[in-house]
Amino acid sequence: MHDLRIGVCYDFRNPPDSGVAHQSLYSEILEQVKWLDQIGADLVWFTEHHFVDDGYLPSWIPVAGAMSAVTSHVRFGTDICLAPFNHPLRLAEDLAVLDNLSGGRVEIGLGMGYAPHEFRGFGFPVSRRVSLMNEAIEVLQHCFTGEKFSYSGKRYQFEDVIITPGYVQDDGPPLWVAAMSEAGALRAAHYNTHFLPQGLKAISFDPWVNELEGSGRQTRDYRVGIIRSILVTDDRNTDWPLVRVAEKYRMQLYQRFFRESGEGFGDSGEPVPQTWIVGNEDECVEQLVDFITKFGVTDIVTMAVPPGMRAEQMTDSLQMLFTRVAPRVKALIAQ
């Protein structure tokens, strides 16, 4: 069984009417991550989107590089890095540099994207996303061996390439694949990666379990990660309304993407929960243990600065999460 890791996630979204300069937000978050590293956070993850008016993070590796210089414990990863918009060789090189800068604290979670405006912006059709996703996984897996290789695919063709500098981690950064559908779940199983499920349990999670078990593998041999935010508070009536407004704003963008793409969570059924966990210390511990146990989650991250909020507004909750809630949850899960 993998050890449980708990951390934070950032999208750097800054609503146009916030009155906060992007530079100030980046500075605040950098200081917050330095502090979180000291109080016990295990993970810092990033999400990626492009051409969004609130500055949604389009390029996570420079941020992770800056954070690696002021931290010594947290591991950096993505949920998700959009494979179609990242050339796999260049991504592999960037990851190699980041792996060296951070001392081997890098992981990479890939998804294939679905927002039509992003594909228009980059100048190619959505219909290419499956081949771009699959080939990106295959190319990265070759890159991570540290050996010279050639590759001939529909989208990419390379001859006698090798990634330098070499990776600090044996076999390169751990690779994750995200899924919102059965096809995505089967992709993660096919490529034998760690897993980032979203959406309905029956179509995005259960097929992955069934495919692994049907091929003689065990889910416990893989890491399962998710963004599920946590607000630890002794005064829900005061603290939750502000976060709830920020969460409503955050989700409006994804709802727009779902409408424009024709994808999303419109079908009824049991979801892999991603709603906020809100409560006092004991309530958060209970809810986290129940959720982690049911889905075999090994990695869970909370949105540390919901859009429109300042880093300092989340300090009390994050302090309680990493100094009180997380140690209790880890001890209970370990039992």
N, C-alpha and C positions, 0 to 999 in steps of 0.2 A: 504494500500500500504506500502511496505517495503521502508525504507530509502535507498538511493543510497550509496554504499560503493565503494571506489576506492583505489587501492593498487598496490602492486608489487608482482612479482613472481620470484623464483630462481630455477635453475636446477644445479648450481655449475659446469657446464661443463667447462673444462680447456683444450683446445687443446694441444696435446703433444708438439707442437713447440712454445707454448706461451712464454716460458722462465719464467713463474710464478709458484712458488711452490704452491701446493694445500693448504698448511697451510696459506700462504700469502693471497690467494683468500678468504678463510674462514674468516680470520681476517678482511680484507677489507669490506666484506659484513656485518659482524657483526657490524662494526662501521657505515656502511651506514644505516642499519636498525635502529640503535639507533637514528640517525639523522632524518630519515624519520618519526619515531614515534613522534618526536618533532615538525615537520612541517606540520603534518596533514594527513599522510597516514592512511588508515583504515584497510588495509589487508596486510598480508604477506602470500603468498601461495607458495607451493613447488610442483614440479613434481618429479616422481620417475621412474627410470629405473635401470637395473642391467647389470653388465659385459660389460660396455662400456669403451673404452680405454681412454676417456678424463675425466673419473672420475664422470660421470653423477651421481647425488645424489641418492644413494641407500637407505638411511636411514634418513628420515626427522625429526623424533621426537627428536633425540639428538640436532639437529640444532635449532628446535623450543624451546627446553628447555633452551638452551644458550641464545637465543634471548629474551625469556620471562623475563630473569633476568635483561635486560638492557632497557626494554620497559614497558609502562604502558597503552597504548591505542590500538595498533594494535591487530587484531585477526588473529590467525594462522589457516591455512587450507591447503587442497591439491586439486590439479587438475592435476594429480590424485594420490591417493595411490592405488597400485595394489593389489586388494583383494586376488588373488590366492597365492601370495607369503607372505602373512601376516596371521598367525594363528589368528582367530578372538578373542579368549580369551586373548591371549597375547597382541594383539592390543588394546583391551578394557582396559586392565590393564595399558598399557603405556599411553593411552589417559586419564585415571583417574589421573595418576601421573602428566601428563602435565597440565590437567585442574586445579589441585591444585597449581602447580608451577606458572601458569599464572594468577591465580585468575579468572578462567572461561572464558578464551579467546581462546578456541579451537573449531574447526569444522573439519569434516572429509568428503572428497569427494572420492568416490570409483569408480574404473574402473576394468575391468577384464583382460586387457592386450591383446596383439596380436603378440608381437615379438617372433618368434619361438625360438631364441637362449636363451631367458630367461627361457622358459619352459624346454628346454634341460638342462640348467644349474641347475635348481632346481630339475630336475629328474622326471618330470611327463608330460604327454601329454597335448597338447593344448586342446584336447577334454574335459578335466575336467573343463575348465575355467568357463563355465556357471554354473554348480552346485556349484563350489567353490565360485563364486560371489554371487549367490542367498543365499546360506547358510551363508556366511559371513554377509550379510545384516541382515538376520533373527537373527543370533546370537547376533550381535551388538545391534539390537533393544531390545532384551531381556536383555542384559547387562545394557543398558542405563536406564532401569526401576529402577535399584538399588535393585531389589528383587532377591531372590534365584530362580533358574529355572533349568529345565532339558531340554535336546534337543536331538532329534534323527533324523539325516538326513543321506544322502548318504555318505557324506564326514566326518561329525563331529557328535560325540555322547558324550553328557555330562550329568552328574547326580548331581543334587543338588549343583550347583555352584553359587557364588555371587562375584561380583567384589568389591574389597576393595583396596585402600580407596574409599569412595564414591565420586561421581562427585560434583563439585561446581555448575554446571549448572543443573537446573531442567530438568529431562528427558535426561541428558547427553549431549554430544556435538551434535550440529545440524548435521544431516546426509544428504549428497548429493550423487546422482548417476549420472555418466557420460554416455553419449550415442553418438555413431557414426552411429547408425542404428535404424530402427523402433523397433526392439526388445529391444534395450536399452532404448528408449524413453518410451515404454510401461512398462518396468521394473521400471523406476523412478515413473511412475504414480501408478503402482500396489503397490509399497512399500511406497507410499505417502511421498516421500523425496523431498528435493530441487534438482535442476536440472542443469547439466553441459552439454549443447549440443555442438556437433562438427559435421562438415561435411555438407551434403546437407540439406537444410531447409526442403524439402519435406519428407525426411525419418528420420531425427534425431530431428526435432523440431515440425513440424506440428502434427505428431501422438500423441505427449505428450499433446499438446493443445487440440486436438480432444478428447482424452481419458478422460482428466479431465472434459471438458465441458459436455461430454456425460454421465458422472457419477454425474453431479450436482455440481462439484467443480469449483473453479475459479483460473486461473493462478496467479492472483494478490496475492493469499494467500501463494505463494511459492517464494523462492528466485531463480533467474536464474543467473548463473555466467559464466564467460568466460575469457580466456586469450586472450587479444587483445592489443598489445603493442602500445605505444604512444611516439612519439618523438616531443617535443615542441621546435621549433627552429625558429629564425629570419634569419637564414642563411642555408637554406636547402642544397644548393650546397656544402657547406663545411662539414656539420654535418651528412647528410644522407649517403654518400658513405661508410663511415666506418661502420655504423650500418648495412647497406645493405649487406656488405661482411659477417658480423657476422651472420646475419639472413639467408643468403644462406648456410653458414656452419651449422647452427642449423637445417635447414629443410632437409639437405641431409641425416641425420640420420633417420628421420621419413620416408623419401622416400624409404630408404633401407628397413626399417621395413615393409612398405606397400608392396614392391615387394616380400619380403621373405614370407610374410603371405598371400598374395593374397587379402588383404584388403586395404582400403584407399579411396581416393577421386577421383577415376578414372571416375566415371559416371558424365555426364554433368548435369547442373542444377544450381539453385541459392544456394549458400552456406550460412551457418551462418558465416559471415565474421570474419576472424582472421588475415587479413593482417594488417600491420602497419598503424596507423594514423599518418601522418607527416604533419606538418605545423606550422604556427605561432599561437599565443594564440587564436585569433579569429577563425582561420580555425579549430583548434583542438576542440574548444568549439562547433562549428557548426556540425562537423562530429560526435562527441561523442553524442550530443543530438539526432541527427537523428537516429543513430544506437541504442542507449539505448531505445528510444521511440518505434522503430519498433519491437524490440524483447522483450520488457519488461525486459531488463537486470537490475538486482539489484546490481550486483557485477562484477566489471571489474578490471583486473590487467594487468600491463605491465611488460615485462621482464626487470628487473632493471639493470642487467649486462649481455648483450648478450655475448655468448661465444667468448673468445679471446680478449675481452675488459676489461679495468680496471674500478673499481667502480667510480673513479674520473672523468672518461670521460663522465659519464651520469649525473653528478651533476647538471649542468645548466638546462638540460631538466627536471629532476625530481623536481628541485626547482620551476620551472615555473608551472609544472603540479600540484603540491600539494598546492602551495600558490596562484596561479592565475586561472588556468584552472578549477581545481576541484571545488572550491567554486562557480564559475559561473555556471558550469554544474549542480551542485546540486540545486542551486537556480532556474534554469530554469525548471528542472525536477519536482521540488516540486510544481511549479505553475500548 
